[in-house]
Amino acid sequence: MDVTVIGCGYVGLVTGTCLASIGHTVRGVEKDAKKLKILQDGHCPIFEPGLQELMQEHYAAGQLQFTDNVKAAVKDAEVVFLAVGTPPKADGTVDMSFLETAGKEVPWFKMSGFEPKDPVLISFILEYSPNFLKQWHPELRPGLSGISRQAVLERYQAKAALTVPPKDPLLKNVTGLRIALDPKRAESFGRELAALGWRRETKGTGVSWLGPDVRIEIVDAAGDARGIVAIEMSLTRKPEESKVLALSDRARLEIRTDGTASFLF
């Protein structure tokens, strides 16, 4: 899979390097010229145990690349991660300008957001851009819930005559997110999802929201476990044995024999 990660800090560089290590082609976008030079020289600008060696290995192999050109980096991307900073403002609210700027540079998507009174969490929802759909998928009339990501990608690849080299990656698609929220934030977030056509599903005390391709599971926030705490994925094949790969002190990738995986952090 072709992946672009915008922002090569603690979140973006770790995510991109780990994805490259399991077979994906990753392009990291870094706007800071000093940091970009460090990356392009094959050095790691942050410290995470084992990251330097892993990054150098896959950078040397061409599996991991670094640039400051967003448009070129996302041109062939199947997945784009926005991993830019959201620092606090002087008044205590969250500065979303870096995230908004990065989102606007990705031509496939528009970004809509809502800001709760409590600035601990600001939720952004990526929707398929109407202009993109009009150009690449004119026969579909998507409702509020959008259309299948795979349908858009297939149409885009056919129209643009993109060729995908044969690969054998283990991770296939993102199938779900687990998000830790306080009750009030969960209620507010649920209203936003419902307005976009997502379907609410309850099982016991748990609440999930079902979208076109992804299930979002809401869990109670506890301690510093807030926001996205897990990414659920499907695999291209069922491995013979389960594995747990430690990515940092907290983050780990769990690979299971039923053909699923979880990225926990």
N, C-alpha and C positions, 0 to 999 in steps of 0.2 A: 504494500500500500504506500502511496505517496503522501507524506505528512508534512505540514508546515507548522512550526511553532513560532509565534511572534512574541519575542521577549525571551532572552537567554539568561535569566536570573536563576534563583534557587528552584523555582517551580519549572520554568521552561527548559532549562538546560538538563535537569535531571530527567524530566519527562522525555525530551527528545533523544537523549543518549540511551535511555532504556529501550525506547521504541526501535532505535537503530540496532541495538544489540540483539533484538529478536527478529531481525530480517527486514524491517521497513526502511524505506528511503526517507530521510528526514532533512528538511531544510530549516535551519534556525535563523530567524531574523533578529538582528540586533542593531539598533539605531545609534547607540553610544559608540563613537568612532574608536575610542581607546579600548573599550571592552571587545569590540569586533576584531581589532588587530590582534589582541591576545588570543582570541578564539581561532582566527585564521592562521596564527603561528603555531597552533596545535597545543596551546596551554589552556588550563582551566582557571577562570577568574574567581571561582568560589571553592569552598572546601566542603566536600561530602566524601566520606570514606569510600575509596575505590573508584570514584567518579573520574579522576584524572586519567587513570589507566584505561578505563572503558571508553572514555571520550576519544583519547588519542588513537586507540585501536581502530575504531570505526570511522574516525575522521581520515586516517591514513588510507583506509579501504574505500573511501568515497561514499560510504553509506550515510555519513553525517556531514552536512555542508553548512556554511555560514555566510550570510549576506546581509546587506542593509536595504535591499530592493524588495519591498513587499509584493509589488505587482508581479515581478518575475518569479518570486518564491511561491505564490499561490496559484500561478497559471495552471499547473498540472496537479495541484493538490486535491486529494480526495477528502482529507480531513484537515481543518485548521484549528489550532489551539491558540487562544489569546491568553498569554501569560505575562501581561504587563503589570506594572505597579498600580496600586490604588492607595496612595498615601493619605493620611488625615490632613484636613485643612485646619487653619488656625481656630475656626469656630467648632471644631470637633466632628464635622461631617466628613464624608469620604470624597476625595478628589477622584472623579471618574473620567477625567479628561484624557488620560493616556489610553484607557480602555475604549472610549468613544472614538478617538483618533484611529486606533488600530482597527476597530471594527469597520470604520468607513472606508478603509483601504482595501478591504476584501470585497470584490465586486459582486459576489454571488448573494450576499446577505444584506438585509437591513437589520438594524438593531433597535429594539424598543425596550424601554426600561421603566421601572417605577421605583421611587425612593421612599422607603418607610420612614416613619419618624425616628425610629431607633436605627442609627447608621451602622449597626454591627453587620447587617447584611443588606446589600442592594442586589436585587436579582435582575439579570438580563436574559432575555429570551431571543434566540436567533430564529428568524423566520426566513423562508425563501423569499427573495426579492421579487416583487411583481414584474419588474422589468426583465429580470433574468428568466422568469417563467414565460413571459410573452415572447422573448427571443428564441428560447430553446425548446419550449414545450407548449406551443400555442393551442394545441387541441385539448389540453387539460384546463379545467376550471376549478382550481383548488378552493376549498372552503376555508374556514378559519383555522382548521387543524392542519392545513398544508397538504402536501403530497409526499409520497415515499421518497426518501433521499436517494435510494437506489434507482428509482425511475428517472430522477433528475440527472444523476451521474451517467446512466446509460445513454440518455438522450444527448447529454453534453459531449460524451466521448464520440458518439456516432457523428454528430454535427461537426465537431472540430477535428475529426479523423485522428483522434489520439490513439497512440499505440502503447499498450502496457506490456513491458517485458515479462516473460514468464518468471514467476517467483513462487516460493513455497513458504509464505509466512504462517505462523501459528495463529496469531490473533486475526479475527475476521472483521467483526463489527462491534460497535458499542451498542448494547441492548438496554442498558439501564443506568440510572444514577441513584445513589443513596444520599439524601441531603438531611443534615441535622439542623432543626429549627426550633426556636421557642414557639409555644402554642399560638401566640398572636401573629408571629411571622409566618407560621405554617398556614394559618387561615387566610392571611393576605396573599401569600404566594398561590394558594389554591384558587382564589378568585381570579387571579391573572391567568392561570392555566385554563380554568373553565371558560373564560372569555375567548381564549384561542381555540376552543373546541376540544380540549383534553377531557377524557372521561375519568371520573372518580371511582375508585374501587376500594372497598374496605374488607379487611380480613382480620377478625378479632379486634384488637385495638390499633392495628396498623392501617395506614392510609397510603394508597398508591395512585398515581395519575398516569393514564395511558395515552400516549401520543401516537403519531404516524409510525414511528420506528422505535421509540424509546419509552421505557417505563421509569417513572420517577417515584421512588419510595421515600416517604417522609418519616424520619425518626426524631425522637426528642433530643434536643441539644443538651450536652452534658460537659461541664468543664470547658476545655478549649476545643472540643469536637463540635465545630459549627461549620455550616456551609456544606460543600460537597465532601463527603467522607469516603465514598467508594464509587468506582466506575465498574459496572458489570459488562462483560464482553463475551461474545461467542467465539469459538475456535474453528479453524478450517478442518480439523480432524480431532478425534478423541485420542489423547495420549495414553500410553500404556500404564503410566503411573502418575499420581498427583505430585505436584511440586510446589514449594513455597520459596520464592526468591526475595531475599531481603534487599531492599533498595536504599534504605537509610535506617536511622534508629526507629522511625515509625512506619515508613512506607514499605509495603511489600506487595508482590504479585503472586496470587494464588492461582495455580493452574490445576483443574480437576479433570478426572477421567470421564465425566459426563459431557465433555465438550464445551465447558464454560470456564470463565476465569474472572477474577476480581482484582482490581487495582485498589488497594486500601491505603489511606494516608491520613 
